[in-house]
Amino acid sequence: MEYLNKLNQAQREAVIHQDGPILILAGAGSGKTRVLTHRICHLIAHHHVDPTQILAVTFTNKAAAEMRHRVATLLERITQAPIYERDLWISTFHSACVRILRSEIHHLGYSPSFTIYDDSDQLSVIKAVMKELNISDSSFSPKAIQAKINKAKNDGYDVTTYESNYAGPFEDIFIRVFERYTEVLKTSSAVDFGDIILLTVKILESFPRILKAFQERFQHILIDEYQDTNKSQYQLVKLLAGSRANICAVGDEDQSIYRWRGADINNILNFEKDFTNASIYKLEQNYRSTKNIIEAASHVISQNTERRDKSLWTDNLEGDKIKILEAYDEHDEAQKIVSEISNQIIHGESLNQVAIFYRTNAQSRVLEDILRAKGTNYQIYGGLKFYERLEVKDMLAYLKLIANPNDDVSFRRIVNVPTRGIGAVSLEKFTQQAVDHGMSLYPFLYAAFGPTPSVNLELGRSQKQFQKFFELMERFRSEKPRLLPSDLVSLIMEETGYRESLIKEQTIEAQSRLENLAELRQSIVEFELRWGADNPDKPITLEGFLEEIALVSDIDRFDPEAPAVKMMTIHMAKGLEFDVVFIVGLEEELFPNIRPWEPEEPSDVEEERRLFYVGMTRARKKLHLLYAKNRTVFGNSNFRVMSRFIEEIPERYYDFHKADYFARRRPFLERPGIASKRMSVDEEHDFNQLNQEVDQEFYEPSYDDFDSQTPRQGSTVEHPVFGKGVVRQTLGADKLLVEFPGHGVKKISLKFTQLK
């Protein structure tokens, strides 16, 4: 078993474990993907488990594709025989469940060619339902109802099992919308993301024969990122594992950062209670980062209580100390980052190995301004996804309606796109007539204009336009069996006049939309090539392509080789790594993202600390932490307090660089990338006077101004911004709680803020 030689002792033990439940606690950068791939190969090559009897699930298509490729490559080397990736059930939770639903969902009354609604499709249905029920969307937020539906499904509840814990107008409205929303989806033979897991669980629970068949099918189950599973996914895993319980869960509770979307950290903390006689393996050796980064990050995460006893370590070099950079404001913060990036490039770093992480998407705007002004290439991940762009959504709606005529959301989207004389009033009349007949929209159209009409439409002048749309769609549907999906898209763009209408616009925006449509067709061609290589005995289907893109995530389009700085939220950075990392906005109320008017829950702080830990451990060589003393939020500039997470890093691991307030003598109108205009004599006088006031405001006395090393409780101190205050409590040797009149109680670190 030569393939085991490159594993360390802990990795090897986890790989060769044969039967029964095991939990692999895999710290950041500890080689968990290697362990997973080697374990799958070991089961196949050494224990002779059939590849089709192994189910391995992870959370992104990118991770699943990488794992499939690694397993196939390693198996071919071990067995000296060709291995087809198509034989391996290695996919995301959602992809695996869609495969099950395609063959079994008819038991619940859905069509096997069901459509998968994304977030925007789901919101469209909710808005339509609210309109139908005469519920004002200004009084009751559709997005709030959407979030509540998704939470219920992530927690394992559908509309029949959901039990309200609250009473009041919103809850009453929510239940009414939830009920009608469920009916509309079923009538449209459509599912949302929550349904994909929930309906799979429902089938397995309702039909013992089907459950037994899949339990026999999957002799071994491996779950990556187990700390990110929600209650619904947990129920699925428990059902499939059955009494055999050959389940291998790999995860790290210190990297559980998705509670806001339903992830339950207790799934990994209570693994031994859920699966008796479980074996635990700890992967604690980090292969990614320097000692300084790993030890600092470990010290921070050790402050959490919701975690297991493990300690990350590395044999890597000690490396550079972490750089903590204090900035005057968000503009100064961005300038410091650009300066540091330029310095890194001069010293040989590649631009694609530099990443900037922030807590919220709104923070990217100033960073973008400065990077553009300095001519630094950058890419943002987490913005508008390619498949959510208007023209791409339009073309996909045509394809979805061809594949599933019951899809009312797609029907409404494209019935008048491009414009064909069907207005909102006409569509409303048509929709009401379809509802009265208890039919979906396209089947109702078929009943009116098909070979044997069975209903009469009363739509006035727009009736002919509806008939033309029907004839057009029937042509596309008749061509579907003989055309590849990529050729079908070309046909739709030409026959509908969509492409011609964009060409006639002759605008930059229209040209960009044409390029996006060309990119869409290219993505379909690439799908066809992949499908043909992986499934030579199966036909390429439109449904297959629609399923693939419905389950794609933004990070799946991540291009690590692109010569640009990568910018994203820390949530998006999970699973990635870079040589140089900047984490910005490390200030109280921003990171940790806890509002002062809300009660501070320990579990919220611990989740934020885990998020910070994830950000730190993405860095291989150099880590920069930045915070601003002032930041403009919602149009108001406010003084900021440095994040407690910086204070939790021992001093031996970092170099601290204070902001140079005296260097910020620039005209108020100066903005990044805009040349300063010359000031008049009067303007220069006013500006100099303003700078003198700023210099006085930010005068920071030396530490020697204190009579003793640490002020006692009750002492009066003076802060450079808050002014005079009274020490209410001392927290160790270098931290104080100080009450400032007009500003409230502030936590002050004497290491970073000098008091008089």
C-alpha positions, 0 to 999 in steps of 0.5 A: 500500500505504497499510496499510504506512505505520504500520509502522516500517522493520524491521516493514515489511521483515519484512512485505513479504518474499515467499518463503523462510524468515524469522525475526522476532526480536520484542522485548517490546512491539515490535508482533509481532502487528501484523507478523504480521497485516500480513504475512498481509494482504500475502500475500493482498492483494499476492501474491494468496495464497489465504487458505486456503493460509496457516497461522498458529499461536500458543499461546492461543485468545485470541491466535488469535481476536484475530489472526483478527479483526485480519486479517479487519478489515484485509483488508476495509479493503484489499480493500473486500470481505467476509472471513470469519474461517472461511476463515483457518487462524489457530489454536493448534497443537492446534486446527490439528492437531485439524482435521487429525486429524478427517479423517485419524486413521482411518488410525491406527485411531481414530474421527474422533469421538475424545475429547480427555482433559484432565490430570485425565482422563489422570490417571484413566486412569493410576490405573486402569491402575496398579490393573489392573496391581497397581502401588501408587500409594503406591510409584509416583506417578501424577503422576510417571508422567503427567509422564514420559509428557507429557515423552516426547510433547513430545519427539516419542516415543510408546510404540514409539519411547521409549528408556529412558536409565535402569534401575531399578524406576521405569523398568520400572513406567513402561514397563508403564504407558505401554504399557497407557495407550496401549492404553486410550486407543486402545480408548477412541478418546481422545487426550491433549494430547501425542497431538494433535501427536504423532499428526499428525506420525505421520500425516504421516510415515507417509503421504506422500500426506497429507503432500504434500496438506497441503504443497500446501495450506499455501503459507505457514506463520507461527508465533507465539511460536516460542521456546516450541515443543517438539520435537514441534511443531518436527517438525510445522513442518518436515514441513509447510514441506517443500522450499518452506520458506515459513516465518515464525517470530516469537519472542524467545529472551529470553522463552523460559520454558516449558522445564518443559513441553518448550519448546526454546530451541534451535529459535529459536537454531538457526533458520538451521541448520534453514532455510538461506538464512533472512533475519533481521529484528529488531524492537527498538523497544518501544512499551509501556513507559517508558525506565526500565523497558526499559533496566533490563530490557535490562540484566538480560537482557544477563547471559544467554549463551543469546541473540542480539545485540539491544537493546530501545529505546523513544521513550517517556517516561523515566517513573518510576523502578522502586520496590524495596520491602524488607519485613519479612515476607510480611505486610508485603510484602502491606501495602505492595502494598495501600498502593501500590495505594491511592496509585495509585488516588488518582492516577487509575489504574484497578484493572483496570490493576494486576497482582501477579505471583508465582513460585509459586501458594502466594504468593497466599494472604497477598496475598489475605488482605490484599486482602480485609481492605482491601476491594480487589477482585481476580481470580486466574488460574491456579486451578481452571479453570471446566471443571474444576469437579466439576459441570461435569466431570460434565455434560461427561462425559455429553456426551462419552459421548454423542459417543463411546461408547468413552470409558471415563473419562466412563463411570466418572465418571457411571455413578453420578452422580447416585447410582443404586445402582451402587457401586464393587464393582458397577462393578469387576465390570462393568469386569472382565467388559468387559475379559474380553470385550475391549470398552469399557464402554458398547459392552459395556453395549450388547451386554448390553441392546441390541436384540440382546443378545450377552453375559450380565451377572452383576451381582446386584442392581445389574443393573437399575440398569445397565440403567436407565443404559443406557436413559437414555443411549440416549434422550440419544443418540437425541435428539442429532441433532435437539437443539442441544447447549445443549438437550441439556444441559438435557435431561440435567440434568432427566432424570438428576435432577442439577438436582433433586438440587442444588435439594434440598440447599438449601446455598450450595455447591449453589446455586453448582453450579447457577449453574456449570451455568447458566454452562456452558449459556450458554457452549454457547449462545455457541458456537452463536451464534459457529458460526452466524455463522462457519459458516452452511453447516455444522451446529452439532455437539456434537463441535465444542463439546467440541473447543473447550472441551477446548483452552481455557486459563485465560488465555483467560477473562482479562477485562481490563476487570473492575474488579479487581487481576489476580493470577497467576504470571509464567508466566500473565502472558506476553502481557499488559500493565498500567499498574502491575505488582508482582513479589513474593517476589524472594528467593534460592531463591524467585526465582530458584527454585533450591534450595540443596541442588540444584546450580546449573545456569547454564541454570536461572538463565538461564531464571529470569532470562528469567522475571523479564525477562518480568515486568518488561516487562509494565509500561507505566508503573510497576514495583514489585519487592518482597522480604521479609527474613523469609518463612514457608515450610512453617511455618518462618520463615526469613531471606531474601536479596534476589534477585540479579536486583535487584542486576543492575539499575543503580542509576540506574533505581530508588528503594530503600525499606528496611523500617522494622523499628521500625514493626512494633510490633504484637501477635503475635496480630494478623493481617490483617483481625482487630482487635487485642485489648487486652493485659493489663498483663503481656502489654504488658510481655512485648510491649515486652520482645520489641520491644526484643529485635527492635530490637536484632536488626535494628539496622543500623549506618551505612556509616561504621562501616567503617574502609575503603570495602570490607572486605578478604578475611579481614576480620571483619564483623557482620551484623544477623541472621547475626552475626559472619562472615569475608569469603571473597571480594570481588566488585567494589566493593559485593559480598562472599562472607561465611561466617557460622558456623552459616549458611554462605556468603552473598552480601552486597550493601553497597548493601542490607545494612549491615555493621559 
